[in-house]
Amino acid sequence: MGAQEHAVVIAGGGPTGLMLAAELALAGVDVAVVERRGDQELEGSRAGGFHARTIEVLDQRGVAERFLAEGQPVQAFTFGTAQLDMSDFPSRHPYTLALWQNRIEQILAEWVAELPVRVLRRNAVLAFRQDPDGVDVHLADGGPLRARYLVGCDGGRSLVRKAAGIGFPGWEATKSNLIAEAAMAQEPEVGVRHDERGVHGIGPLEDGETFRIVLTEREVRSGSEPTLDELRAALVDVYGSDFGVREPRWLSRFTDATRQAATYRAGRVLLAGDAAHVHYPVGGQGLSLGVQDAVNLGWKLARVVHGTSPDALLDTYEAERHPVAARALQHTMAQSLLQGRDPRMSALVGVVSEVAALDEPRKRLAGALSGLDIRYDLGDGHPLLGRRMPDLDLETDDGPVRAFDLLHHGRPVLVALDDEDLDVGAHRVPVVRARHSGPWELPVIGPVTAPTAVLVRPDGYVAWVGEGDDAGLKEALSTWFGTGSCAHGQDGAALRA
Ligand SMILES: Cc1cc2nc3c(=O)[nH]c(=O)nc-3n(C[C@H](O)[C@H](O)[C@H](O)COP(=O)(O)OP(=O)(O)OC[C@H]3O[C@@H](n4cnc5c(N)ncnc54)[C@H](O)[C@@H]3O)c2cc1C
């Protein structure tokens, strides 16, 4: 029997793989996800939420409400001891959404289940072999799959990355943490403690009986399966008591090892999420980075699969997303150091925190941590170029519309804001005529000159800015949208409807 074929196979159905599957399915791509786990349950709580730009990209697809209905908006950013309140940022979501990764993944999986995506659970990618036309993917259940592209969204220990021979350079661990969810016979000291080693914390979970425990270990240890005795000893070491800890329902270890894939692409094999970058979880960046990798890659891969853009479009994925993760790695290394509190570190933390609390540094740091300040390098020009399209209230002849509503289908859109006729030639990019009477304001940067038109990519980033004429529009259209038309039948009518 021949191998079953899909245009794209995704190894791993965590947050990154699920988001990528949704993006590809929305763009009409035949996609399959291979996931080792039998369901979307996670053993432990892992990520505690995601940040503003991630909420925005979900809003661009019309699914943010599903997460907002269950999560709590919080001002979560700190740097040293400075609180970085971002509630004055020009976004509909100037906050972090606190929601455990377990629920985030389940909500993503429910959305994916509504889309034409084949999910192969209790299975795993074991190996693959690529040739000039595609990739043969070998699965644990023996069934081979044939794909035009394989994307490794299979986490920090990514088999796909290793089998593709992609290096994972970076920095070895300098500290390790135990993390557990366990009952305790005695009332523990709840809260966060800092010492010369780093941070320790104990907090109750929703059931009121289980505690989440995070401890920085005295020595750097490796191995993700520590024992209950190690947890007890580490508690005694920090608090002088193990509080009668028992029955951990989750016990694991993480370190500050910091690494990034040398390349995000080897031929027909690509990497996204933790498979492409790992770092200390301080600042809660990982899940957000992965989801946004997926949103950057999805529409590009779809166009290449449909033959409406050349294969070279895929190279812009690494060019745009590698620097974003590299910056997050730098931030997490700096923040991880600032958790230490020997007298000299305390002095540094004091100075850094004083500066971070000032208005300009606060905005810069919160802009970076939230992802709202991301600028892809699309050349010089208007400040909007390469930055996210703000979710403005627009007026059209058919009534009011939010800018993000125009992106629900995952398609590009040209928003014409004055009466000039803009020619999109053979590209069939939908043109929406709209007016916006309010200011244009960008996070961190502030007010910018109102453009007369903007070409917005499916991921919400501005690919061209009109300033009174159509200079450069033709070039931007062919750079990002090739010469082909929409391959799966949706055009401007759907967006204007
Ligand atoms: C203690 C801790 C706290 C964290 N806190 C935060 C936080 O507050 N905020 C935040 O943003 N991030 C946080 N993170 C990081 C976050 O959990 C990850 O960045 C995120 O899960 C990455 O998503 P991913 O889909 O790329 O990879 P993963 O979540 O690792 O998903 C990979 C998937 O691939 C599957 N898989 C693996 N190998 C194969 C294979 N060969 N074949 C098929 N399937 C395979 C796995 O079963 C898994 O489902 C934290 C992490 C830890 C450990």
Ligand as a Chemical Component Dictionary entry (heavy atoms), coordinates in Angstrom:
data_LIG
# 
_chem_comp.id                   LIG 
_chem_comp.type                 NON-POLYMER 
_chem_comp.pdbx_formal_charge   0 
_chem_comp.three_letter_code    LIG 
# 
loop_
_chem_comp_atom.comp_id 
_chem_comp_atom.atom_id 
_chem_comp_atom.alt_atom_id 
_chem_comp_atom.type_symbol 
_chem_comp_atom.charge 
_chem_comp_atom.model_Cartn_x 
_chem_comp_atom.model_Cartn_y 
_chem_comp_atom.model_Cartn_z 
_chem_comp_atom.pdbx_ordinal 
LIG C1  C1  C 0 7.746 25.014 34.174 1  
LIG C2  C2  C 0 7.449 25.725 32.913 2  
LIG C3  C3  C 0 6.775 26.914 32.965 3  
LIG C4  C4  C 0 6.503 27.592 31.796 4  
LIG N1  N1  N 0 5.847 28.780 31.874 5  
LIG C5  C5  C 0 5.550 29.439 30.741 6  
LIG C6  C6  C 0 4.762 30.635 30.776 7  
LIG O1  O1  O 0 4.319 31.103 31.820 8  
LIG N2  N2  N 0 4.478 31.230 29.594 9  
LIG C7  C7  C 0 4.917 30.717 28.404 10 
LIG O2  O2  O 0 4.636 31.318 27.363 11 
LIG N3  N3  N 0 5.634 29.588 28.348 12 
LIG C8  C8  C 0 5.954 28.936 29.474 13 
LIG N4  N4  N 0 6.640 27.773 29.407 14 
LIG C9  C9  C 0 7.092 27.286 28.089 15 
LIG C10 C10 C 0 5.948 26.623 27.317 16 
LIG O3  O3  O 0 5.417 25.560 28.049 17 
LIG C11 C11 C 0 6.514 26.160 25.963 18 
LIG O4  O4  O 0 7.237 27.213 25.375 19 
LIG C12 C12 C 0 5.413 25.703 25.013 20 
LIG O5  O5  O 0 4.760 24.567 25.488 21 
LIG C13 C13 C 0 6.006 25.418 23.635 22 
LIG O6  O6  O 0 5.012 24.903 22.786 23 
LIG P1  P1  P 0 5.407 23.951 21.586 24 
LIG O7  O7  O 0 4.109 23.542 20.970 25 
LIG O8  O8  O 0 6.421 24.609 20.741 26 
LIG O9  O9  O 0 6.118 22.699 22.243 27 
LIG P2  P2  P 0 5.526 21.652 23.284 28 
LIG O10 O10 O 0 4.504 22.277 24.156 29 
LIG O11 O11 O 0 6.682 20.986 23.925 30 
LIG O12 O12 O 0 4.742 20.631 22.365 31 
LIG C14 C14 C 0 5.418 19.646 21.618 32 
LIG C15 C15 C 0 4.439 18.530 21.320 33 
LIG O13 O13 O 0 5.057 17.591 20.467 34 
LIG C16 C16 C 0 4.776 16.276 20.906 35 
LIG N5  N5  N 0 5.882 15.455 20.405 36 
LIG C17 C17 C 0 7.170 15.457 20.808 37 
LIG N6  N6  N 0 7.919 14.630 20.041 38 
LIG C18 C18 C 0 7.071 14.094 19.126 39 
LIG C19 C19 C 0 7.241 13.188 18.044 40 
LIG N7  N7  N 0 8.450 12.678 17.733 41 
LIG N8  N8  N 0 6.158 12.861 17.303 42 
LIG C20 C20 C 0 4.940 13.381 17.595 43 
LIG N9  N9  N 0 4.721 14.248 18.606 44 
LIG C21 C21 C 0 5.782 14.606 19.355 45 
LIG C22 C22 C 0 4.659 16.388 22.409 46 
LIG O14 O14 O 0 3.872 15.366 22.944 47 
LIG C23 C23 C 0 4.015 17.768 22.566 48 
LIG O15 O15 O 0 2.614 17.703 22.593 49 
LIG C24 C24 C 0 6.917 27.059 30.555 50 
LIG C25 C25 C 0 7.575 25.845 30.513 51 
LIG C26 C26 C 0 7.841 25.174 31.676 52 
LIG C27 C27 C 0 8.552 23.856 31.624 53 
# 
loop_
_chem_comp_bond.comp_id 
_chem_comp_bond.atom_id_1 
_chem_comp_bond.atom_id_2 
_chem_comp_bond.value_order 
_chem_comp_bond.pdbx_ordinal 
LIG C1  C2  SING 1  
LIG C2  C3  SING 2  
LIG C2  C26 DOUB 3  
LIG C3  C4  DOUB 4  
LIG C4  N1  SING 5  
LIG C4  C24 SING 6  
LIG N1  C5  DOUB 7  
LIG C5  C6  SING 8  
LIG C5  C8  SING 9  
LIG C6  O1  DOUB 10 
LIG C6  N2  SING 11 
LIG N2  C7  SING 12 
LIG C7  O2  DOUB 13 
LIG C7  N3  SING 14 
LIG N3  C8  DOUB 15 
LIG C8  N4  SING 16 
LIG N4  C9  SING 17 
LIG N4  C24 SING 18 
LIG C9  C10 SING 19 
LIG C10 O3  SING 20 
LIG C10 C11 SING 21 
LIG C11 O4  SING 22 
LIG C11 C12 SING 23 
LIG C12 O5  SING 24 
LIG C12 C13 SING 25 
LIG C13 O6  SING 26 
LIG O6  P1  SING 27 
LIG P1  O7  DOUB 28 
LIG P1  O8  SING 29 
LIG P1  O9  SING 30 
LIG O9  P2  SING 31 
LIG P2  O10 DOUB 32 
LIG P2  O11 SING 33 
LIG P2  O12 SING 34 
LIG O12 C14 SING 35 
LIG C14 C15 SING 36 
LIG C15 O13 SING 37 
LIG C15 C23 SING 38 
LIG O13 C16 SING 39 
LIG C16 N5  SING 40 
LIG C16 C22 SING 41 
LIG N5  C17 SING 42 
LIG N5  C21 SING 43 
LIG C17 N6  DOUB 44 
LIG N6  C18 SING 45 
LIG C18 C19 SING 46 
LIG C18 C21 DOUB 47 
LIG C19 N7  SING 48 
LIG C19 N8  DOUB 49 
LIG N8  C20 SING 50 
LIG C20 N9  DOUB 51 
LIG N9  C21 SING 52 
LIG C22 O14 SING 53 
LIG C22 C23 SING 54 
LIG C23 O15 SING 55 
LIG C24 C25 DOUB 56 
LIG C25 C26 SING 57 
LIG C26 C27 SING 58 
# 
